[in-house]
Amino acid sequence: MPLLHDIRTARNVLRGILRSRRTRAQVARREPDQKRPAPGTIKIAVYFADSKVNLYQIRQWYAPLAEISQTWPVAIISRSPSAVLELWDESPVPALYLRRVTDLEEFVHTQDVRIVFYVNQNAKNFQMFRYGRMWHVFINHGESDKMYMTTNQFKAYDFSFVAGDAAIDRLGHKLWDFDLASRAIAIGRPQADHFAGELPYTPDDRTVVLYAPTWEGDRDAAAYGSIASHGVTLVRALLATGRHRVIYRPHPRSGVVDSEYGAANREIIDAIARANAADPAAQHVYDDGPSLGWQLAAADVAITDISAMVYDRLATGKPLIVTRPTSASAEVDENGYLGACEWLTADAAGDIVAIADAVQFDAEAQKRLKFWVERHFGDTTPGVATARFHEAIERLMALWEVNARIHEGDSVGSEGDPFDDDDDEDALPSD
């Protein structure tokens, strides 16, 4: 057995090396054709150090970034070859591959960056944090009550853009001696102003149910995923009615830690394919596309796990069901919306049809939903969150001008670290 394990490990390492080399070769071929922003033009940078598996974190910001770039030129900094290949194909703003720390330093010294946005807590964010004379702003990749949303890492940023009152209260309870009044800026959910897109089905009288579970998590406290515990049962029940259309959008990392979770994910995908083959008019959807928004707006009822998807859906003000984690160790903060939401336990997954009907038409459920929508996002009138996002940027730009004048005579030297790792996220030691 140890020999077999060693052989498998060696095979996986070799595959990784070959994949990394192929990816790098693709980047080398394509990079000369990419249009680079002129020196001194970029005012806002979005820093993304992850590989393509986590691109969902930045994709949801595409539309707001494209809009803001009309006023303040924006570029995305990618440290990963696999990610930048995708960004070159789909990003509405320029994407730059800055693999080495020296590449970062050259970018900083040749552009006029005043704000850097971060969508996650990647450890390589600190390679960008070292640069002064700019605001480092955490914009996150969603609003939720997951433990991730109150990490002490918030203190590393100059400012954080948060959704609303619920987020500010959440941070106030968790972070010691953190100046929320000046460093947390509520903007609502500007992405929701762009929740649109062409539907992959023909609308009819079927009730559309979005099931958007998260992955299984890498620790017991974050074991929020429901595909194995709830998903197979509830999807089968909805597929069987003949009056529902299922949109299944699993987290892209589903099954990366737990093979059984991955098997359940494939079982749901296969069940959807069989249902469509048996009844082509059903037009059930397995959705693994890059765009997120139309699913949330189109569904009559949504079922999600504890994740940012809860709050993306909440921003639409439409009926929502949240799966209750089966792990007793999963951290569930019921001080906010999760203390009043419509829970779905694993034992009740088979009754999803009746539960979905009740949530869709129950007056009390609608009243509770309205309260929590306003609590988390404030005014969700179309366009209001976008205006708040733009106002927050204008505020920081004005503050930058004030500080630039104060420090006008200060010397600016190299801010690089000669001992820093100079490689990218996809590289392997052997490569």
N, C-alpha and C positions, 0 to 999 in steps of 0.2 A: 504493500500500500504506500509506504513512504516514497518508493521509487516511482510509482505511478503518479503520485502528487507532484514530484519534482519534474517529471516529463511534461505534465500539463502546465505547470508554472512556466517552464522554459518555452513551451509552445506559445503561451499567451504573451510572454515578454517579446518573443520574436515577431509575433503578429503586431504587437504594439509598435515595435521599432519600424517595421515595414510600413504600417499605416502612417506613422508620424513622418517618415521620409516622403511618402507619396503626397501627404498634405503640404509639406514644406515646398515640394517641387511645384505643386499647383500654385501656391502663393507666389513663388519666384517667377512663374510664367505670367501670371495675371497682374502682378503689382505694377509693372511699368505702364500698363494701360489705364490705371486708375488716376482720375483727375485729383490732384492734391490742391487744397486751398492755398491761395496766395499768402505769402508771409504777412503777418500783422492783421489778418482778417477775422480769425476765429475768436469770438468773445465767450462762448460757452462750450465746454468739453464735457462729454459723457464718458466716464471711465468704466471700462468693462474688461476685467482680467480673466473671466471664466472662459471655458471652452464652449462649443456649440450646444452642449446638452442643456445649458442654462440660459440660452438665448431668449426663452419665453419671458425672462425677467426684464429685458430691454425692449422686446417687441411691442409690449403694451404701451410704450412711450413714443412709438414712432409718430403717430398722428400729432400729439401735442408738440413734439420736437420739431416736426416739419412746419407747424404753424408758427412757433416761436422763432424759427430760423429766418422768417421773413423780416423780423426786426433785429434779432441778435444772431449772427451767423453761428451755427452749431456744427461740431464734428464729434464723431464717436471714436474713442481710442480703444483699440482692441489689442490685447497682449497675446492672443491665441490664434494660430493659423487656421484651425478648423472653424473658429467663430468668425474670423474676418472674411473667409470665403463666402459664408452665408450672408454676412452684412453687405458685402459688395453686390450681392444679388438682389437684396431686398430693402436695404435701408434707404429712407427718403432723404437722409442727410449724409454728407461725406463720412466714410469710415477709413481710418488710418491704422495700418499695422505697425505698431511700435513695440517690437519684441524685446529690445534691450533697454536697460535703464538709460543708457546714453542716447537712445532714440527719443525717450521721454524728455530728457534734458534739452535736446535740440528743439523739440516741438515747443517746449515752454519758452525758450529763449527767442524763437522766431515768430511766435504768435502773440496775440494780445488777450490771453485767456483771463477772464475775470471771475468766472464761476465754473466750478467742476461739479457735476452731478454724479452720484453713485447710486446704483440700484440694488446693491447687495453688500454683504460684509466680507468679501473676499480678503484674505490676509494680504494680498498684493496691493490692496488699496493704500497701504502705508508707503508703497513706493511712490505714490503720487502725492500723499499727504505732506511730504517733505518740502514741497514747493510753496513758498509764501507769496504774498502780493496777489492772492486770489482767494475767493471763498470756496470752501469745500462743503458741499451740501448733500445730505442724504435724502434722496427722494423715494427710496425703497421700490419694491415691485408689487405693492399691494397694501391693503389695510386689513388687519385681522387681529384676533385675540390669541394668536399663537405665542409661545414663549419668545420666539425670535423678535417679536415686536417691542420688547422691553429690555433688550440686551444693553449692558453698560457701554457697548460700543457706540451708542448714540453720542456719548460725550466726546468722541474723537473728532466729530465734525463741527465746523463753525455754526452751521444751522441745519435743521431738518424740516422738510416740508411734510406735514402730516395731514390726515384727512379732515379731522374735526375735533369736537369737544371730547369724544370718547377716547381718542388717541392721546390727547393732552392729559386727561385724567389718569389714563393707564400708565403713562410715563411718570406722572407725578407720584403715583403710589409705589413705583418700583425703583426709580433712580434717586439716589441720595444727592442732595445739594446740587441739583441740576436746574439751571436758570431757564425754565420753560417759557417764561414771559418774553424773553428776548431771543431764545435760540430755537424755539419750535413755532413754525408758521403754518397755520391751518389754511389749506387751499381746496378742500373738498376732493373730488375725484375727476380731474379734467379728462381722463380717458373716456369716461362715460359719455362725454359730449360727442364722441366719435364711434359709439357702439352702433355700427351699421355695416352693411355688406350684402353681397348677393347671396340669397338663400340657395342651398344645394338641393332643395326640394320644392315642390309646388304646393303652396298653402292650400288647405282644405278644411274640413270640419273636425279633423283629428286634434286631440289635445296634445300639444308638443311638450315633452318632458326632457329637460336637460339633466343628465347625470354627469357630474364633473368631479370625480374623486381625486384626492391627492395621492402621493406615493406612500409607501409603507413606513418611511422614516428610518433614520439610522440610530435611534435610541428609543428606549421605552417611553420616556417622557413626551416624545414627539410622534408616537405611533397613532396617527390620526386616520390613516388610510382605511377605506371600507370595502375595497374591491373584493377581497377574499371573504369578509364577514357578512357584508350586506349585498354587495354588487351583483353577483351572479343571480341570487334569488330575486331581487327587485327588478332587474332587467328582464329576466324570463317572464315575470308576472305582467309587466307592461307590454312586452312583445305579444303576449297571448291574447290580449283583449280585442284587438282589431279596431280599436278606437283611439289608440295612442300612437304617437310617433316619438321614438327615442333618439335623442342626440347624445352620443356617448363621447365624452372628451376626457380621457384619463391624463394624469400628470405624465409628462415625458419620461420621468425617472421611474415609473411604475415597474417594479420587479428587479431593480438593480441590486437590491440587498437580499430580498427573499424570493427564491425561485417559485415557491407556491403562490405567492402574490402575483408574480409574473404569469404563471399558468392560469390563474383566475382571470386575469386581464385578457389573455388570449381566448379563453372560453367565452367571454362576453362578446369579443369581436367576432368570433365564429358564429355565435348565436344570432347576432345582427345580420350577418351575411346570409344565414339560412332563412331567417324571417323575410328578408328582402327577396330571396329566390322564390319563396313560397307565395309571396304577395308583393309584386313589384310596386303596386300603388302605395304601399306603406311608406316607402322611402325613408326608412330608418337611417341614421347617419352615424358612422364611426368617424370622428373628427380628430385628426392629428395635424391639422394645418397650422401655419404660423400666426394667423390672425385670430385675435380674441376680441369679441364684442358682439357680433351678430347673434351668437349663440345665446348670450345673456339677455339680449333684447327680444329675441324671437320666441323664447320658451314661455309657455303658459305657467309652468311650474318648474322650479329648479331643485335638484337634490345635490348637495355638496357635502364634503367633509369639512372639518375645522381647517380652514386655509384662507388665503386671500380671496378665493373664489366666493366665499360667503359674502364678503363685503363688496366685491365687484357686482354680484347679483343684487345685493341690498341697495346699491346705488341706483338700480332701475326702479325700485319701489314695487316690484312684482313678487308673487308668492314664492316662498322659499322653505325648504326642509333641510335640516342639518343632521347628518348621521352621528349617532352617539358612539364614541370609540369603545371597543370591547376591552382594550387594555386598561386595567385598573391603575396603571402607572402613568397613563397619558394625562398631561396637565391640561385641565379645562378651567378657564377663568370664567365663572358664571356671574361675575359682578356686572357685566355689561349685557350685550345682546344675547350671548349664549345662555344667560339666565332666564330669558323670556322667549327663546326661539322655539320653533316647531321641531322637536327632536324625533329622530327615527332610530329605534334600537334595532339590533341585529335580529332579535326575536320577532319583531314586527315587520321585517322587510317583506315578507310574503303578503302582507296586507297593504302594500304600497298604493294600490289602485284606490281603495276607499280613503286612505289617508291623504292622497294627493287631491282627491275630489273635495274633501273637507277643507283642506288648507286653501284651495283655490276660491272657494265661495263663502267661507265663514267670516262673518262681519267682525267678530272679536279679533280674529287672526289678522285681518286687514288693519284694524285700529292699532294693534301692537306693532305691526310692520311699519306703519307710518311714523310712529313715535321714534323707532330705532333708526330709520332712514335719516331723519333730521338730526338725531343725536350723533350719528357717525359722520354725516356729510354736510350738514347744514342745508342750505337752499340747493335743491337738486334741479331747479329749473334749468332747461338746456341753455348752455352758454355761461352760466354763473361761475361754475368751477374753473372754466378756462380763463375767465376774466380775473379770478383770484390768483391763478397760477401766473398770469402775466404781471399782475400787480406785485406779487412777491418778488419776481425777477427784477422788476423796475426798482423796487425798494433796495435790493441788494446791489444793483448797479449804482444807484445813487450813493449808497454807503461806501462802495468801493471808491468812488470819486473823492469822497471826503477823506478817506484814509490815504489815498494816493497823494493828495495834496499835503497831508501831515507828514508823510514819509518821502516827500519828493527828493530830498537831499541825501537819503540813505544810500549807502553803497550796496550793490547787488552782486554777490559772488556766486560761485558754483554751489549748488545745494545737493549735489550727487553724493553717494556713499560708495567709496571704492570697494567696500567689502560686501556690497549687496549682491544677491543672486541676480545674474544677468540673463536668465533664461525665461522661456515662456511656459505656460501652463501645460501644453501638450508634449513638451520635450521629455525625452527619457535619458537617463544617465549615459546609456550606450550610444546615443544618437548625436 
